[in-house]
C-alpha cells in the first residue's frame, strides 16, 4: 500500500508543473514556432501540440496524441493558450500530498 501511495504521489508531482494558462492573440503574432499550445476550435474541440508554423491563414501543429501534423484554419480557431510553468502547482500540490501522507502514516502508527 505504501508503494502504491508513493507511486501515485510521484505521478501527480511530475505532471502538475505545467499548465495552459496564458491566452495568446493569434492575430497579433504571439504564437511562435516550437511553442506548446492548446487550440480551442469553434466546434468545441481542443487540440494540444507543438507549433510547426503559424501564418495569417492557418496554424500547423504536431498533435500530441497522434503525432500527426494538423493544419487548422484561423477561421476555425476560437482561442489559443500557451503552456507555462506553474509555480503554484509545483509547490502547493506536492506540499499538500506530503502533508496528507504524513497524517495518514502518523494515524496508522497509533
N, C-alpha and C positions, 0 to 999 in steps of 0.2 A: 504494500500500500504506500509506503514511504517513497519507493522508487517511482511509482505512478504519479504521486503528487509532485515530486521533483521534476519529472519529465514534462508534466503539464505546465508547471510554472515556468520552466525554461522555454517552452514553445510560446507561451504568452509573452515572455520577456523579449524574445527575439523578433517577434512580428509586430510589436507595437511601437517601434521607434519612429516610423514614418507614417504620415497621413496626407491625404489630398485636401489641402485647406485653402491655398491661395488661388483665388479666381484670376484667370488671365483674360485680357482683352485680345481676342483673336484678331480683330481688325487693326489694332494698334501695333501689331508685330511683336507681341510679348512672347509668343510661342517660339521656342528655339529648338534647333536640331539637337538630338541626343538627350532631350528632356523627358522625364517620366511624367505622363499626363493621364487624366481621366476625362474623356469626352462624353458629354451628355448630348444625346440626339433629340430631335423634336418629337420622335415617336416614343420617347421614354427609355430607350435603350442606353446603356453605358458601355463604353469601351475603354479599357486601360491598356497602355502601351508606351513605347518609346517613339518619339517623333523622328521620322526619317527626313521629311521635308514639309514645308509649310509655304503655301502661296496664297494669293488672293482668292483663288478658285477652290482649292481643296487642301486638306492636310493628309499626309501619308504617315501611318504608324505601323510598327510591328506589334500586332495584337498579342498580349501577354499569354492568353490561354492557348491559342493555336499556333503561335509563332509565324503567322502569315502576315503579309503586307495588306493593310486595309487603306483604301483611299476614300476619304469621307468628304463630300462636297460641303463647302461652307454654309450653303443654304439649309443643310440638314442638321447643323450644329446649333444647340441652344446655349451651351456653356462649356468652358474648358477650365480644369483645375490642375495645378502643378503639385507634384509630390514634394513634400518638405519634411525635414527632420522636426519632430515634435518633442520638445524638452519636457513638457508636462507628462506626456505618455511615457517617456523614457525614465522619468524619476518617480512619478506618483504611482503608477501601476506596479512596478517592482517592489516599492516600499510597502504598498498595501498587501501584496502577496506574501512578503516575508513576515509582516505583522500577523496575518491570518494564520500562516503556517506555525509561527511561534506560539500563538494562542492555542492552536489545535494540538501541537506537540506538548505544550505545557499542561493542557487539560487532560491529555491521555496519560500523563505520568502521575497524576494524582491518584 
